[in-house]
Amino acid sequence: MQFSVLGSTEVTAGGVQLELGGVKQRAILGYLVLHANKVVPTSHILQAMWEGNPPPTARKMVQNAVSAIRRMLANHADAPALHTHAPGYQLRVDTNTVDLYRFRALVREGRTAITGGMPAHGVELLRDALSLWRGHALADLVETGINWSELAAIEDERLSALEDRLDAELACGRHREITPELEVLTSTEPLRERLCLQFMLALYRSGRQADALRIYRRTREALIDGLGLEPGRELRELQQRILEHDAAIQVSAVAA
């Protein structure tokens, strides 16, 4: 049985997608998958489902949803166990069956390869990790108004892995190849300074100094307008190095 949360919530068994029931049942299953192999207190589930304002029947609704999830799982021999474990519930799964945990494992491997001096291999592993994403995490539930802090944290994991991959691509001398991707990313994430830095560096190494400086100005304006902040030290230093044609930011040796 496979669980997918990096996109719409999906569960498949034998290659067949299972019917997950209504929104509350899907949401409770999604929440348990996000916290797989941990005991999740019922109070946390109530907070997640009703944002601190549960109706009088909320606990019964959670119990009914858990029972329905158990019935669904019971129809499949390789299904994980869903235990009642004070003060709540625990979904016991093999992490290899959950796309989120496969993503995290591949990201760890990719980062290890990069720090070990193998950026090209790290790029491959991080691409494999990012390919598991089919949209926003639990996208079907987000459409219903669910806005858990865990989802923002997982999205940040995705962006951090993407930035690590782009750093490794730059280390491999692939600045021209990633420039179009960075153009899109910095438009959708205008306040993310690391992406801006990568875009500026890719442009500069492609012989586009004026464009690199333009992106700095654009990001500075976005940060001041959006957050009331000046760019961070690294971004300011890169701007100065570009102005000075610093040899230290030229293309480095390509690593395998």
N, C-alpha and C positions, 0 to 999 in steps of 0.2 A: 504494500500500500504506500502511495506517494502523496505527500502534502505539499501544496504550492501556495505560498503567500506573497511572493514577489510579483504581484499583479492581482487579478481577481482570485478570490479564495476558491481553491479546487482540491478535491481529493479523488484520486484514481486508484482502482484496484484491478489488476490484470489488464491494464490499458483502457479500462472503461471508467468514464467520469461518473462519480456518484451524485445523487440528489441530496443536497445538504439541508433542505427545509427552509424555514422562514428566516427573516433577518436576525432575530435574537439567537436562534440556534447557530446560524453561520457565524455570528459575532462572537459567541461564547467559544465555539470551536476555534476560531481564529485567534482569540485571546489566549487560549490554552496552548495552541501551537507556538505562539510567540514566546511563551514561557515554558516550553516543553521540558519535561523531566524535573520541574520544580513544583513544589506545593504552592498553589495559588489560593490565597484566602478568599472565601466567598465575599468578604467585604470589598476586596479589590475588584472582583467581578461586578459587584453592584455599582461601585464607583465608575467603572468603565462603561457599563451599560446605561446608567442613568445620571451620570455626572453629579453624584452626590445627592440626588433627589429621587430616590427609588419609591415606587408606589408601595402600598401595604402588601401587595401580593408578589413583590419582586423576588423574594427568596424562593417561593413556590415556582415562579416562572423559571428561575435558574435551575431548580431541581428537575422540572419537566424537560427543559432543554438538554440537560446532561443525560437524562434517561433516554431521550430520543437519539442523542449522539451514540450512546452505548449500544442501542439497538442497531444502529447503522453499522457500527464497528463489529458487532457480534456476528454479522452475516459473512465475515471474511476471515479466513484462517490466519492470515498474516497481519491482522489488524493489531495496533497497539492497545495497551490496556489503559482505561480511564478509571483511576481509583478515587474513591472518597477517602480523603486523608486530612484529618483535622489540622487546620481550621477550614479546609476547602477541598480542592480537587488537584489531582496530579495526572497529566497525560504522559505516559511512559512510551517514548518512541526511540527508534534508531535514528540518530541525527542525519545519517546518510539518506533517509527517506524524506527529508524536509529541505526544500530549495534554499531557505534562508541559511541553514547551517552548512550546506554544501558551499554556498557563496562565501561564508566566513572562512571556511577551511581553505578554499582556493585563494582567497585574499591573503591569508597568513602565508601560504606557500609562495605566492607571488612576491610578497614583501621580503621573505627570507632570501629568495633568489636575487632580488635587486640588491639587498645589503651584502649579499655574498659575491657581488661583482658580476652577476649574470643578468643584466637588465633586459636583454632580448627574451630570455626565458621567462623572466618576470612579467613582461608584457603579454606573452602568450597565456600565462596562468590568470592574469587579471582580466584579460579579454574573455576567457572562459567563465570567470566568475560573473562578470557584468552581463554576459549573454543569458544568464538565468533570469534576468529581469524581463517581465512582460508588460510593465507599467508601474504605477505607484503601488506600494505594498498595500494589500487588502483593498484594492481599488474599488471593488463592488461595495464594500462597507463604507468607505470614505464617501461614496456617492449618496449614501443614506444619511450623512451628517456626522459619522463617527470621526473623531479627531483626537486619537490617543497620543500621548507624548512618546510612546514607544515607536510610533510610525514616523515621527519627525526624526528620531534618533537613527532609525534604520535608513531613512533617506540620506541622512548625513553620512552614514557608512558607505552608501553607494557613491556619493560624490567624492568622498575621501579616496576610495579605491580608484575611481576614475582619474582623480588628480595624480595619484601614485603612478598609474599607467602612463599618463601623459608626461610625467617627469622622466620615466624610463624611456619613453619614445624619444624625448629630447636628448637623453644620454646616448641613444643609439644614432643620433644625427638625423632624425626623421622630422625635422622642423617644418619642411615644406608639406609633408604628407598630413600633418595634424593641424595645419593652419585653418583649413575650412571648418573642421570640427570645433576648434577653439572659438572661431567667430560666432558660431551658433551658441555655444555654451556660455560665452560671456554676455551674449544678448539676453539669454534666459536667466542667468545668475549674475546680474551686474554688480552685486555687492560682495561677491566671492573673490577676495584679493588674490588667492593662489592661482585661480584660473586666469585672472588678468595678467599676473606675472608671467605665467607660461605663454600666454598669447603674445605679450610684448617680446619675450625672448625669441619665440618662433618667428615673429615678424622681423625682428632685428637680424637674426641669423639668415633670413631669406633676403637680406639686402633692403629691407623696407623700414628704415629708421624713422622716417616721418610718420608712417602709420603706427609704429610702436609708441611713439610719443603722443599721438592722437588718442590711442587707447588709454594711456595713462591719464590724460586730461578727462576723458569721458568717465573713467572709473572714479577719479577724484570728485567730479561733480556729483556722481551718483551717491557716493559715500557721504558727502556733505549734505546733500538734499535728503537722503534717506535716513541717515543715522546721526548727522551732525558731527561727523568725525573726518579727520584728515586720513589719507592712506597711511598704512603702517610703515615701519622702518624699512623692511625688505623692498617694498614697492618703490619707496622714495629713493633708496640706494640704487635700484636697477635703473630708474629714470636717469640718475646722475651718471651712471656708468655708460648708458647709451649715449648721452650727450658728449661724454669724453672718449667714446669709441674704445672703451676698456677691452684689452685683449683677453681678459679673464672670462668674458662672457661670450667669446666666440665659440664655434662648434668644437666640442671636446672629441677625443678619440672614440670611435665606435667600439662598443664592447659587445661581446657575444652573449 
